[in-house]
Amino acid sequence: MQKAIVVYYLTDKKNNLSDLNQLLQEGWKVVSQSAMSGAGGGGAVYSLVTLEKN
């Protein structure tokens, strides 16, 4: 089974890295990662991450 999530990082307090870390702890593995451009700038970083779990 695969799933894709958009990981974002705005600041130390505004990001969803904990969501990605939780999935990794649950046994999901990263299959691929692709950088995405952020709309409107502001220093935000976005990445499309594809995960897989058997």
Predicted model as a PDB file, atoms N, CA, C, CB and O in Angstrom, pLDDT in the B-factor column:
MODEL        1                                                                  
ATOM      1  N   MET A   1       0.844  -1.158   0.000  1.00 97.00           N  
ATOM      2  CA  MET A   1       0.000   0.000   0.000  1.00 97.00           C  
ATOM      3  C   MET A   1       0.901   1.237   0.000  1.00 97.00           C  
ATOM      4  CB  MET A   1      -0.967  -0.011   1.216  1.00 97.00           C  
ATOM      5  O   MET A   1       1.936   1.265   0.666  1.00 97.00           O  
ATOM      6  N   GLN A   2       0.495   2.248  -0.752  1.00 97.00           N  
ATOM      7  CA  GLN A   2       1.243   3.501  -0.799  1.00 97.00           C  
ATOM      8  C   GLN A   2       0.349   4.669  -0.429  1.00 97.00           C  
ATOM      9  CB  GLN A   2       1.850   3.718  -2.188  1.00 97.00           C  
ATOM     10  O   GLN A   2      -0.872   4.607  -0.570  1.00 97.00           O  
ATOM     11  N   LYS A   3       0.976   5.730   0.044  1.00 97.00           N  
ATOM     12  CA  LYS A   3       0.258   6.979   0.280  1.00 97.00           C  
ATOM     13  C   LYS A   3       1.223   8.113   0.027  1.00 97.00           C  
ATOM     14  CB  LYS A   3      -0.330   7.048   1.728  1.00 97.00           C  
ATOM     15  O   LYS A   3       2.439   7.954   0.137  1.00 97.00           O  
ATOM     16  N   ALA A   4       0.666   9.257  -0.315  1.00 98.00           N  
ATOM     17  CA  ALA A   4       1.478  10.453  -0.548  1.00 98.00           C  
ATOM     18  C   ALA A   4       1.020  11.537   0.413  1.00 98.00           C  
ATOM     19  CB  ALA A   4       1.371  10.940  -2.033  1.00 98.00           C  
ATOM     20  O   ALA A   4      -0.175  11.711   0.649  1.00 98.00           O  
ATOM     21  N   ILE A   5       1.985  12.260   0.963  1.00 97.00           N  
ATOM     22  CA  ILE A   5       1.667  13.397   1.819  1.00 97.00           C  
ATOM     23  C   ILE A   5       2.522  14.584   1.387  1.00 97.00           C  
ATOM     24  CB  ILE A   5       1.904  13.053   3.324  1.00 97.00           C  
ATOM     25  O   ILE A   5       3.617  14.416   0.851  1.00 97.00           O  
ATOM     26  N   VAL A   6       2.011  15.768   1.626  1.00 96.00           N  
ATOM     27  CA  VAL A   6       2.783  16.980   1.402  1.00 96.00           C  
ATOM     28  C   VAL A   6       3.322  17.426   2.755  1.00 96.00           C  
ATOM     29  CB  VAL A   6       1.914  18.107   0.724  1.00 96.00           C  
ATOM     30  O   VAL A   6       2.565  17.772   3.663  1.00 96.00           O  
ATOM     31  N   VAL A   7       4.626  17.411   2.868  1.00 96.00           N  
ATOM     32  CA  VAL A   7       5.286  17.847   4.093  1.00 96.00           C  
ATOM     33  C   VAL A   7       5.630  19.323   3.913  1.00 96.00           C  
ATOM     34  CB  VAL A   7       6.575  16.982   4.406  1.00 96.00           C  
ATOM     35  O   VAL A   7       6.187  19.720   2.890  1.00 96.00           O  
ATOM     36  N   TYR A   8       5.293  20.128   4.915  1.00 94.00           N  
ATOM     37  CA  TYR A   8       5.603  21.553   4.819  1.00 94.00           C  
ATOM     38  C   TYR A   8       6.353  22.018   6.061  1.00 94.00           C  
ATOM     39  CB  TYR A   8       4.315  22.378   4.633  1.00 94.00           C  
ATOM     40  O   TYR A   8       6.210  21.462   7.150  1.00 94.00           O  
ATOM     41  N   TYR A   9       7.148  23.046   5.859  1.00 93.00           N  
ATOM     42  CA  TYR A   9       7.896  23.648   6.957  1.00 93.00           C  
ATOM     43  C   TYR A   9       7.865  25.159   6.773  1.00 93.00           C  
ATOM     44  CB  TYR A   9       9.369  23.114   7.012  1.00 93.00           C  
ATOM     45  O   TYR A   9       8.428  25.694   5.819  1.00 93.00           O  
ATOM     46  N   LEU A  10       7.202  25.831   7.696  1.00 91.00           N  
ATOM     47  CA  LEU A  10       7.165  27.291   7.695  1.00 91.00           C  
ATOM     48  C   LEU A  10       8.105  27.840   8.766  1.00 91.00           C  
ATOM     49  CB  LEU A  10       5.726  27.801   7.928  1.00 91.00           C  
ATOM     50  O   LEU A  10       8.949  28.693   8.490  1.00 91.00           O  
ATOM     51  N   THR A  11       7.945  27.335   9.997  1.00 92.00           N  
ATOM     52  CA  THR A  11       8.807  27.695  11.125  1.00 92.00           C  
ATOM     53  C   THR A  11       8.909  26.471  12.026  1.00 92.00           C  
ATOM     54  CB  THR A  11       8.247  28.948  11.915  1.00 92.00           C  
ATOM     55  O   THR A  11       8.318  25.428  11.744  1.00 92.00           O  
ATOM     56  N   ASP A  12       9.669  26.611  13.120  1.00 94.00           N  
ATOM     57  CA  ASP A  12       9.782  25.502  14.069  1.00 94.00           C  
ATOM     58  C   ASP A  12       8.426  25.101  14.641  1.00 94.00           C  
ATOM     59  CB  ASP A  12      10.726  25.876  15.200  1.00 94.00           C  
ATOM     60  O   ASP A  12       8.225  23.940  14.995  1.00 94.00           O  
ATOM     61  N   LYS A  13       7.496  26.049  14.734  1.00 94.00           N  
ATOM     62  CA  LYS A  13       6.181  25.759  15.301  1.00 94.00           C  
ATOM     63  C   LYS A  13       5.112  25.503  14.249  1.00 94.00           C  
ATOM     64  CB  LYS A  13       5.749  26.892  16.178  1.00 94.00           C  
ATOM     65  O   LYS A  13       4.065  24.937  14.564  1.00 94.00           O  
ATOM     66  N   LYS A  14       5.351  25.904  13.019  1.00 95.00           N  
ATOM     67  CA  LYS A  14       4.361  25.724  11.945  1.00 95.00           C  
ATOM     68  C   LYS A  14       4.924  24.785  10.884  1.00 95.00           C  
ATOM     69  CB  LYS A  14       3.970  27.094  11.308  1.00 95.00           C  
ATOM     70  O   LYS A  14       5.526  25.216   9.900  1.00 95.00           O  
ATOM     71  N   ASN A  15       4.711  23.491  11.112  1.00 96.00           N  
ATOM     72  CA  ASN A  15       5.134  22.461  10.167  1.00 96.00           C  
ATOM     73  C   ASN A  15       4.387  21.179  10.500  1.00 96.00           C  
ATOM     74  CB  ASN A  15       6.685  22.238  10.214  1.00 96.00           C  
ATOM     75  O   ASN A  15       3.726  21.085  11.534  1.00 96.00           O  
ATOM     76  N   ASN A  16       4.495  20.204   9.623  1.00 96.00           N  
ATOM     77  CA  ASN A  16       3.852  18.919   9.904  1.00 96.00           C  
ATOM     78  C   ASN A  16       4.862  17.771   9.913  1.00 96.00           C  
ATOM     79  CB  ASN A  16       2.759  18.640   8.873  1.00 96.00           C  
ATOM     80  O   ASN A  16       4.537  16.647   9.528  1.00 96.00           O  
ATOM     81  N   LEU A  17       6.059  18.053  10.343  1.00 96.00           N  
ATOM     82  CA  LEU A  17       7.080  17.017  10.436  1.00 96.00           C  
ATOM     83  C   LEU A  17       6.679  15.909  11.404  1.00 96.00           C  
ATOM     84  CB  LEU A  17       8.401  17.625  10.867  1.00 96.00           C  
ATOM     85  O   LEU A  17       7.080  14.759  11.225  1.00 96.00           O  
ATOM     86  N   SER A  18       5.894  16.241  12.422  1.00 97.00           N  
ATOM     87  CA  SER A  18       5.453  15.220  13.376  1.00 97.00           C  
ATOM     88  C   SER A  18       4.549  14.198  12.691  1.00 97.00           C  
ATOM     89  CB  SER A  18       4.717  15.870  14.563  1.00 97.00           C  
ATOM     90  O   SER A  18       4.550  13.027  13.070  1.00 97.00           O  
ATOM     91  N   ASP A  19       3.771  14.626  11.683  1.00 97.00           N  
ATOM     92  CA  ASP A  19       2.935  13.685  10.925  1.00 97.00           C  
ATOM     93  C   ASP A  19       3.801  12.672  10.183  1.00 97.00           C  
ATOM     94  CB  ASP A  19       2.032  14.444   9.927  1.00 97.00           C  
ATOM     95  O   ASP A  19       3.526  11.472  10.207  1.00 97.00           O  
ATOM     96  N   LEU A  20       4.847  13.163   9.525  1.00 97.00           N  
ATOM     97  CA  LEU A  20       5.759  12.272   8.808  1.00 97.00           C  
ATOM     98  C   LEU A  20       6.474  11.344   9.782  1.00 97.00           C  
ATOM     99  CB  LEU A  20       6.784  13.084   7.996  1.00 97.00           C  
ATOM    100  O   LEU A  20       6.583  10.145   9.524  1.00 97.00           O  
ATOM    101  N   ASN A  21       6.957  11.877  10.889  1.00 98.00           N  
ATOM    102  CA  ASN A  21       7.651  11.052  11.886  1.00 98.00           C  
ATOM    103  C   ASN A  21       6.738   9.973  12.450  1.00 98.00           C  
ATOM    104  CB  ASN A  21       8.182  11.925  13.022  1.00 98.00           C  
ATOM    105  O   ASN A  21       7.187   8.853  12.696  1.00 98.00           O  
ATOM    106  N   GLN A  22       5.457  10.293  12.658  1.00 98.00           N  
ATOM    107  CA  GLN A  22       4.501   9.304  13.165  1.00 98.00           C  
ATOM    108  C   GLN A  22       4.333   8.156  12.173  1.00 98.00           C  
ATOM    109  CB  GLN A  22       3.137   9.966  13.446  1.00 98.00           C  
ATOM    110  O   GLN A  22       4.332   6.988  12.562  1.00 98.00           O  
ATOM    111  N   LEU A  23       4.193   8.490  10.897  1.00 98.00           N  
ATOM    112  CA  LEU A  23       4.047   7.449   9.871  1.00 98.00           C  
ATOM    113  C   LEU A  23       5.294   6.569   9.807  1.00 98.00           C  
ATOM    114  CB  LEU A  23       3.776   8.085   8.492  1.00 98.00           C  
ATOM    115  O   LEU A  23       5.184   5.353   9.652  1.00 98.00           O  
ATOM    116  N   LEU A  24       6.461   7.165   9.922  1.00 98.00           N  
ATOM    117  CA  LEU A  24       7.699   6.380   9.916  1.00 98.00           C  
ATOM    118  C   LEU A  24       7.767   5.448  11.120  1.00 98.00           C  
ATOM    119  CB  LEU A  24       8.920   7.308   9.902  1.00 98.00           C  
ATOM    120  O   LEU A  24       8.229   4.314  10.999  1.00 98.00           O  
ATOM    121  N   GLN A  25       7.314   5.912  12.275  1.00 98.00           N  
ATOM    122  CA  GLN A  25       7.286   5.070  13.475  1.00 98.00           C  
ATOM    123  C   GLN A  25       6.308   3.915  13.318  1.00 98.00           C  
ATOM    124  CB  GLN A  25       6.914   5.903  14.703  1.00 98.00           C  
ATOM    125  O   GLN A  25       6.496   2.854  13.913  1.00 98.00           O  
ATOM    126  N   GLU A  26       5.261   4.115  12.516  1.00 97.00           N  
ATOM    127  CA  GLU A  26       4.260   3.071  12.279  1.00 97.00           C  
ATOM    128  C   GLU A  26       4.701   2.060  11.223  1.00 97.00           C  
ATOM    129  CB  GLU A  26       2.949   3.701  11.858  1.00 97.00           C  
ATOM    130  O   GLU A  26       3.946   1.150  10.881  1.00 97.00           O  
ATOM    131  N   GLY A  27       5.917   2.216  10.705  1.00 97.00           N  
ATOM    132  CA  GLY A  27       6.445   1.238   9.768  1.00 97.00           C  
ATOM    133  C   GLY A  27       6.400   1.640   8.305  1.00 97.00           C  
ATOM    134  O   GLY A  27       6.794   0.856   7.441  1.00 97.00           O  
ATOM    135  N   TRP A  28       5.929   2.842   8.007  1.00 98.00           N  
ATOM    136  CA  TRP A  28       5.939   3.327   6.629  1.00 98.00           C  
ATOM    137  C   TRP A  28       7.375   3.649   6.237  1.00 98.00           C  
ATOM    138  CB  TRP A  28       5.021   4.578   6.462  1.00 98.00           C  
ATOM    139  O   TRP A  28       8.165   4.096   7.068  1.00 98.00           O  
ATOM    140  N   LYS A  29       7.709   3.424   4.976  1.00 98.00           N  
ATOM    141  CA  LYS A  29       9.037   3.705   4.443  1.00 98.00           C  
ATOM    142  C   LYS A  29       8.911   4.719   3.320  1.00 98.00           C  
ATOM    143  CB  LYS A  29       9.729   2.409   3.943  1.00 98.00           C  
ATOM    144  O   LYS A  29       7.948   4.687   2.554  1.00 98.00           O  
ATOM    145  N   VAL A  30       9.882   5.620   3.220  1.00 98.00           N  
ATOM    146  CA  VAL A  30       9.889   6.614   2.154  1.00 98.00           C  
ATOM    147  C   VAL A  30      10.304   5.947   0.846  1.00 98.00           C  
ATOM    148  CB  VAL A  30      10.839   7.792   2.498  1.00 98.00           C  
ATOM    149  O   VAL A  30      11.359   5.317   0.767  1.00 98.00           O  
ATOM    150  N   VAL A  31       9.462   6.093  -0.182  1.00 98.00           N  
ATOM    151  CA  VAL A  31       9.754   5.558  -1.513  1.00 98.00           C  
ATOM    152  C   VAL A  31      10.391   6.646  -2.365  1.00 98.00           C  
ATOM    153  CB  VAL A  31       8.466   5.014  -2.193  1.00 98.00           C  
ATOM    154  O   VAL A  31      11.367   6.399  -3.072  1.00 98.00           O  
ATOM    155  N   SER A  32       9.833   7.856  -2.295  1.00 98.00           N  
ATOM    156  CA  SER A  32      10.391   8.974  -3.050  1.00 98.00           C  
ATOM    157  C   SER A  32      10.030  10.285  -2.375  1.00 98.00           C  
ATOM    158  CB  SER A  32       9.887   8.961  -4.506  1.00 98.00           C  
ATOM    159  O   SER A  32       9.125  10.355  -1.544  1.00 98.00           O  
ATOM    160  N   GLN A  33      10.755  11.308  -2.754  1.00 97.00           N  
ATOM    161  CA  GLN A  33      10.541  12.650  -2.227  1.00 97.00           C  
ATOM    162  C   GLN A  33      10.826  13.618  -3.355  1.00 97.00           C  
ATOM    163  CB  GLN A  33      11.444  12.943  -0.975  1.00 97.00           C  
ATOM    164  O   GLN A  33      11.830  13.484  -4.054  1.00 97.00           O  
ATOM    165  N   SER A  34       9.944  14.597  -3.537  1.00 97.00           N  
ATOM    166  CA  SER A  34      10.117  15.605  -4.580  1.00 97.00           C  
ATOM    167  C   SER A  34       9.846  16.980  -4.001  1.00 97.00           C  
ATOM    168  CB  SER A  34       9.186  15.327  -5.783  1.00 97.00           C  
ATOM    169  O   SER A  34       8.831  17.202  -3.340  1.00 97.00           O  
ATOM    170  N   ALA A  35      10.760  17.898  -4.256  1.00 93.00           N  
ATOM    171  CA  ALA A  35      10.560  19.275  -3.809  1.00 93.00           C  
ATOM    172  C   ALA A  35       9.422  19.907  -4.605  1.00 93.00           C  
ATOM    173  CB  ALA A  35      11.865  20.104  -3.964  1.00 93.00           C  
ATOM    174  O   ALA A  35       9.244  19.622  -5.789  1.00 93.00           O  
ATOM    175  N   MET A  36       8.658  20.766  -3.939  1.00 90.00           N  
ATOM    176  CA  MET A  36       7.561  21.485  -4.588  1.00 90.00           C  
ATOM    177  C   MET A  36       7.794  22.970  -4.366  1.00 90.00           C  
ATOM    178  CB  MET A  36       6.157  21.035  -4.031  1.00 90.00           C  
ATOM    179  O   MET A  36       8.365  23.370  -3.351  1.00 90.00           O  
ATOM    180  N   SER A  37       7.354  23.784  -5.311  1.00 73.00           N  
ATOM    181  CA  SER A  37       7.477  25.224  -5.113  1.00 73.00           C  
ATOM    182  C   SER A  37       6.320  25.710  -4.255  1.00 73.00           C  
ATOM    183  CB  SER A  37       7.507  25.974  -6.470  1.00 73.00           C  
ATOM    184  O   SER A  37       5.200  25.212  -4.368  1.00 73.00           O  
ATOM    185  N   GLY A  38       6.591  26.670  -3.409  1.00 60.00           N  
ATOM    186  CA  GLY A  38       5.562  27.221  -2.538  1.00 60.00           C  
ATOM    187  C   GLY A  38       4.854  28.386  -3.194  1.00 60.00           C  
ATOM    188  O   GLY A  38       5.486  29.234  -3.825  1.00 60.00           O  
ATOM    189  N   ALA A  39       3.540  28.427  -3.044  1.00 60.00           N  
ATOM    190  CA  ALA A  39       2.760  29.540  -3.582  1.00 60.00           C  
ATOM    191  C   ALA A  39       2.863  30.743  -2.655  1.00 60.00           C  
ATOM    192  CB  ALA A  39       1.284  29.133  -3.775  1.00 60.00           C  
ATOM    193  O   ALA A  39       2.676  30.614  -1.445  1.00 60.00           O  
ATOM    194  N   GLY A  40       3.153  31.886  -3.204  1.00 62.00           N  
ATOM    195  CA  GLY A  40       3.165  33.108  -2.415  1.00 62.00           C  
ATOM    196  C   GLY A  40       4.448  33.371  -1.649  1.00 62.00           C  
ATOM    197  O   GLY A  40       4.534  34.369  -0.934  1.00 62.00           O  
ATOM    198  N   GLY A  41       5.425  32.527  -1.772  1.00 62.00           N  
ATOM    199  CA  GLY A  41       6.697  32.769  -1.106  1.00 62.00           C  
ATOM    200  C   GLY A  41       6.589  32.640   0.403  1.00 62.00           C  
ATOM    201  O   GLY A  41       5.945  31.719   0.906  1.00 62.00           O  
ATOM    202  N   GLY A  42       7.207  33.549   1.118  1.00 71.00           N  
ATOM    203  CA  GLY A  42       7.148  33.537   2.568  1.00 71.00           C  
ATOM    204  C   GLY A  42       8.135  32.590   3.219  1.00 71.00           C  
ATOM    205  O   GLY A  42       8.097  32.405   4.436  1.00 71.00           O  
ATOM    206  N   GLY A  43       9.018  31.984   2.438  1.00 81.00           N  
ATOM    207  CA  GLY A  43      10.018  31.102   3.001  1.00 81.00           C  
ATOM    208  C   GLY A  43       9.544  29.707   3.333  1.00 81.00           C  
ATOM    209  O   GLY A  43      10.283  28.932   3.941  1.00 81.00           O  
ATOM    210  N   ALA A  44       8.323  29.370   2.946  1.00 86.00           N  
ATOM    211  CA  ALA A  44       7.802  28.023   3.219  1.00 86.00           C  
ATOM    212  C   ALA A  44       8.481  27.004   2.307  1.00 86.00           C  
ATOM    213  CB  ALA A  44       6.261  27.976   3.024  1.00 86.00           C  
ATOM    214  O   ALA A  44       8.823  27.300   1.162  1.00 86.00           O  
ATOM    215  N   VAL A  45       8.667  25.812   2.838  1.00 90.00           N  
ATOM    216  CA  VAL A  45       9.254  24.708   2.077  1.00 90.00           C  
ATOM    217  C   VAL A  45       8.236  23.583   2.026  1.00 90.00           C  
ATOM    218  CB  VAL A  45      10.602  24.222   2.713  1.00 90.00           C  
ATOM    219  O   VAL A  45       7.677  23.194   3.051  1.00 90.00           O  
ATOM    220  N   TYR A  46       7.995  23.054   0.817  1.00 93.00           N  
ATOM    221  CA  TYR A  46       7.036  21.975   0.623  1.00 93.00           C  
ATOM    222  C   TYR A  46       7.725  20.818  -0.088  1.00 93.00           C  
ATOM    223  CB  TYR A  46       5.803  22.462  -0.183  1.00 93.00           C  
ATOM    224  O   TYR A  46       8.595  21.022  -0.935  1.00 93.00           O  
ATOM    225  N   SER A  47       7.326  19.605   0.268  1.00 95.00           N  
ATOM    226  CA  SER A  47       7.885  18.414  -0.357  1.00 95.00           C  
ATOM    227  C   SER A  47       6.808  17.341  -0.459  1.00 95.00           C  
ATOM    228  CB  SER A  47       9.105  17.892   0.439  1.00 95.00           C  
ATOM    229  O   SER A  47       6.100  17.069   0.510  1.00 95.00           O  
ATOM    230  N   LEU A  48       6.690  16.740  -1.627  1.00 97.00           N  
ATOM    231  CA  LEU A  48       5.777  15.620  -1.816  1.00 97.00           C  
ATOM    232  C   LEU A  48       6.526  14.344  -1.460  1.00 97.00           C  
ATOM    233  CB  LEU A  48       5.225  15.568  -3.284  1.00 97.00           C  
ATOM    234  O   LEU A  48       7.548  14.027  -2.069  1.00 97.00           O  
ATOM    235  N   VAL A  49       6.018  13.616  -0.476  1.00 98.00           N  
ATOM    236  CA  VAL A  49       6.673  12.394  -0.006  1.00 98.00           C  
ATOM    237  C   VAL A  49       5.749  11.215  -0.261  1.00 98.00           C  
ATOM    238  CB  VAL A  49       7.040  12.494   1.505  1.00 98.00           C  
ATOM    239  O   VAL A  49       4.599  11.213   0.178  1.00 98.00           O  
ATOM    240  N   THR A  50       6.249  10.217  -0.968  1.00 98.00           N  
ATOM    241  CA  THR A  50       5.502   8.985  -1.208  1.00 98.00           C  
ATOM    242  C   THR A  50       6.020   7.925  -0.251  1.00 98.00           C  
ATOM    243  CB  THR A  50       5.633   8.515  -2.695  1.00 98.00           C  
ATOM    244  O   THR A  50       7.221   7.669  -0.170  1.00 98.00           O  
ATOM    245  N   LEU A  51       5.088   7.313   0.474  1.00 98.00           N  
ATOM    246  CA  LEU A  51       5.420   6.304   1.486  1.00 98.00           C  
ATOM    247  C   LEU A  51       4.820   4.969   1.090  1.00 98.00           C  
ATOM    248  CB  LEU A  51       4.913   6.730   2.885  1.00 98.00           C  
ATOM    249  O   LEU A  51       3.843   4.909   0.344  1.00 98.00           O  
ATOM    250  N   GLU A  52       5.414   3.901   1.594  1.00 98.00           N  
ATOM    251  CA  GLU A  52       4.925   2.556   1.293  1.00 98.00           C  
ATOM    252  C   GLU A  52       4.975   1.709   2.563  1.00 98.00           C  
ATOM    253  CB  GLU A  52       5.764   1.898   0.155  1.00 98.00           C  
ATOM    254  O   GLU A  52       5.891   1.823   3.378  1.00 98.00           O  
ATOM    255  N   LYS A  53       3.965   0.859   2.702  1.00 96.00           N  
ATOM    256  CA  LYS A  53       3.920  -0.072   3.821  1.00 96.00           C  
ATOM    257  C   LYS A  53       3.358  -1.390   3.309  1.00 96.00           C  
ATOM    258  CB  LYS A  53       3.063   0.491   5.004  1.00 96.00           C  
ATOM    259  O   LYS A  53       2.344  -1.412   2.611  1.00 96.00           O  
ATOM    260  N   ASN A  54       4.017  -2.478   3.658  1.00 89.00           N  
ATOM    261  CA  ASN A  54       3.565  -3.799   3.219  1.00 89.00           C  
ATOM    262  C   ASN A  54       2.445  -4.303   4.089  1.00 89.00           C  
ATOM    263  CB  ASN A  54       4.712  -4.792   3.227  1.00 89.00           C  
ATOM    264  O   ASN A  54       1.938  -5.403   3.866  1.00 89.00           O  
TER     265      ASN A  54                                                      
ENDMDL                                                                          
END                                                                             
